[in-house]
Amino acid sequence: MPPGTLGFRASGELDVEEYKRVLLPPLQDAVEGGGVRLLFQAGPDFERFDAATVWADVRSSVDLGIRHHGAWERFAMVTDVDWIARASQLFAWAVPGELRVFGIGDADEAKAWLADGV
């Protein structure tokens, strides 16, 4: 990932323990640092978020998203999984900062967009 950005790649099922151990700490650091430019890639082998993960995300969104709304600059969802791309676009209004959806083949473009202006 370019300097000043974060990136995660998900495959299989993302469970709550992985979410808390892998995703939350760097996101909290970025929020506290004042600027979040995040890439989340869900490849064709990504199946789902389990229910506990969705609930953990909702709870952490209050702290990381609402309380630190201004820290979120850009969020790139990179996927060819149709339901994820549609859901991302549908809920883009609720995501702090600017959200764009990119196909897997456009991951380099997503990274460049995230890094633009850093």
C-alpha positions as a Markdown table, in Angstrom:
| # | Residue | x | y | z |
|---|---|---|---|---|
| 1 | Met | 0.0 | 0.0 | 0.0 |
| 2 | Pro | 1.2 | 3.6 | -0.7 |
| 3 | Pro | 2.4 | 5.6 | 2.3 |
| 4 | Gly | -0.5 | 7.1 | 4.3 |
| 5 | Thr | -3.0 | 4.4 | 3.3 |
| 6 | Leu | -4.2 | 1.1 | 4.8 |
| 7 | Gly | -5.2 | -2.0 | 3.0 |
| 8 | Phe | -6.9 | -5.2 | 3.8 |
| 9 | Arg | -7.7 | -8.3 | 1.7 |
| 10 | Ala | -10.4 | -10.6 | 2.8 |
| 11 | Ser | -11.1 | -14.2 | 1.8 |
| 12 | Gly | -13.4 | -16.9 | 3.1 |
| 13 | Glu | -15.3 | -15.7 | 6.1 |
| 14 | Leu | -14.3 | -12.7 | 8.2 |
| 15 | Asp | -15.0 | -13.6 | 11.8 |
| 16 | Val | -15.2 | -11.3 | 14.8 |
| 17 | Glu | -11.9 | -12.4 | 16.2 |
| 18 | Glu | -10.0 | -11.6 | 13.0 |
| 19 | Tyr | -11.9 | -8.3 | 12.8 |
| 20 | Lys | -10.9 | -7.3 | 16.3 |
| 21 | Arg | -7.3 | -8.6 | 16.0 |
| 22 | Val | -6.4 | -7.6 | 12.4 |
| 23 | Leu | -8.6 | -4.7 | 11.3 |
| 24 | Leu | -9.5 | -2.7 | 14.3 |
| 25 | Pro | -6.0 | -1.8 | 15.7 |
| 26 | Pro | -4.6 | -0.2 | 12.6 |
| 27 | Leu | -8.0 | 1.5 | 12.0 |
| 28 | Gln | -7.9 | 2.9 | 15.5 |
| 29 | Asp | -4.3 | 4.1 | 15.0 |
| 30 | Ala | -5.3 | 5.8 | 11.7 |
| 31 | Val | -8.3 | 7.5 | 13.2 |
| 32 | Glu | -6.2 | 8.8 | 16.1 |
| 33 | Gly | -3.6 | 10.0 | 13.6 |
| 34 | Gly | -6.3 | 12.1 | 11.9 |
| 35 | Gly | -6.5 | 10.6 | 8.4 |
| 36 | Val | -8.0 | 7.3 | 7.2 |
| 37 | Arg | -7.5 | 6.3 | 3.6 |
| 38 | Leu | -8.6 | 2.7 | 3.5 |
| 39 | Leu | -8.7 | -0.1 | 0.8 |
| 40 | Phe | -10.7 | -3.2 | 1.5 |
| 41 | Gln | -10.4 | -5.9 | -1.1 |
| 42 | Ala | -12.9 | -8.8 | -1.1 |
| 43 | Gly | -11.9 | -11.3 | -3.7 |
| 44 | Pro | -14.0 | -13.9 | -5.5 |
| 45 | Asp | -13.3 | -16.4 | -2.6 |
| 46 | Phe | -14.8 | -14.0 | 0.0 |
| 47 | Glu | -17.9 | -15.6 | 1.4 |
| 48 | Arg | -19.3 | -13.4 | 4.1 |
| 49 | Phe | -18.9 | -11.5 | 7.3 |
| 50 | Asp | -20.3 | -13.5 | 10.2 |
| 51 | Ala | -23.1 | -12.0 | 12.3 |
| 52 | Ala | -20.9 | -11.2 | 15.2 |
| 53 | Thr | -18.5 | -9.4 | 12.9 |
| 54 | Val | -21.3 | -7.3 | 11.5 |
| 55 | Trp | -22.4 | -6.4 | 15.1 |
| 56 | Ala | -18.8 | -5.6 | 16.1 |
| 57 | Asp | -18.5 | -3.3 | 13.0 |
| 58 | Val | -21.7 | -1.5 | 13.9 |
| 59 | Arg | -20.4 | -0.9 | 17.5 |
| 60 | Ser | -17.0 | 0.2 | 16.4 |
| 61 | Ser | -18.5 | 2.5 | 13.7 |
| 62 | Val | -19.9 | 4.6 | 16.5 |
| 63 | Asp | -16.5 | 5.2 | 17.9 |
| 64 | Leu | -14.4 | 5.1 | 14.7 |
| 65 | Gly | -16.9 | 6.6 | 12.3 |
| 66 | Ile | -19.3 | 8.9 | 14.1 |
| 67 | Arg | -17.1 | 10.3 | 16.8 |
| 68 | His | -14.2 | 10.7 | 14.4 |
| 69 | His | -16.1 | 11.5 | 11.2 |
| 70 | Gly | -13.6 | 14.0 | 10.0 |
| 71 | Ala | -10.7 | 11.6 | 10.2 |
| 72 | Trp | -12.1 | 9.5 | 7.3 |
| 73 | Glu | -10.9 | 10.8 | 4.0 |
| 74 | Arg | -11.2 | 8.0 | 1.4 |
| 75 | Phe | -12.5 | 4.4 | 1.3 |
| 76 | Ala | -11.9 | 2.2 | -1.7 |
| 77 | Met | -13.9 | -1.0 | -1.9 |
| 78 | Val | -12.2 | -3.3 | -4.3 |
| 79 | Thr | -14.2 | -6.3 | -5.4 |
| 80 | Asp | -15.8 | -8.2 | -8.3 |
| 81 | Val | -18.4 | -9.7 | -5.9 |
| 82 | Asp | -21.6 | -8.2 | -7.1 |
| 83 | Trp | -23.5 | -8.1 | -3.8 |
| 84 | Ile | -20.6 | -6.4 | -2.0 |
| 85 | Ala | -20.2 | -3.8 | -4.7 |
| 86 | Arg | -24.0 | -3.1 | -4.7 |
| 87 | Ala | -24.2 | -2.9 | -0.9 |
| 88 | Ser | -21.2 | -0.6 | -0.8 |
| 89 | Gln | -22.8 | 1.8 | -3.3 |
| 90 | Leu | -26.2 | 1.5 | -1.6 |
| 91 | Phe | -24.8 | 2.5 | 1.8 |
| 92 | Ala | -22.1 | 5.0 | 0.6 |
| 93 | Trp | -24.2 | 7.8 | 2.1 |
| 94 | Ala | -23.5 | 6.4 | 5.6 |
| 95 | Val | -19.8 | 6.0 | 5.1 |
| 96 | Pro | -17.7 | 9.0 | 6.4 |
| 97 | Gly | -15.4 | 10.5 | 3.7 |
| 98 | Glu | -15.5 | 9.6 | 0.1 |
| 99 | Leu | -16.2 | 6.0 | -1.0 |
| 100 | Arg | -15.5 | 4.5 | -4.4 |
| 101 | Val | -16.0 | 1.0 | -5.6 |
| 102 | Phe | -13.3 | -0.6 | -7.9 |
| 103 | Gly | -13.1 | -3.9 | -9.6 |
| 104 | Ile | -10.3 | -6.3 | -8.7 |
| 105 | Gly | -8.5 | -5.5 | -12.0 |
| 106 | Asp | -8.5 | -1.8 | -10.9 |
| 107 | Ala | -6.7 | -2.3 | -7.6 |
| 108 | Asp | -3.7 | -0.2 | -8.7 |
| 109 | Glu | -6.1 | 2.6 | -9.7 |
| 110 | Ala | -7.8 | 2.3 | -6.3 |
| 111 | Lys | -4.4 | 2.6 | -4.5 |
| 112 | Ala | -3.5 | 5.6 | -6.6 |
| 113 | Trp | -6.8 | 7.3 | -5.9 |
| 114 | Leu | -6.3 | 6.7 | -2.1 |
| 115 | Ala | -2.8 | 8.1 | -2.2 |
| 116 | Asp | -3.7 | 11.2 | -4.3 |
| 117 | Gly | -3.0 | 14.3 | -2.2 |
| 118 | Val | -1.3 | 12.5 | 0.7 |
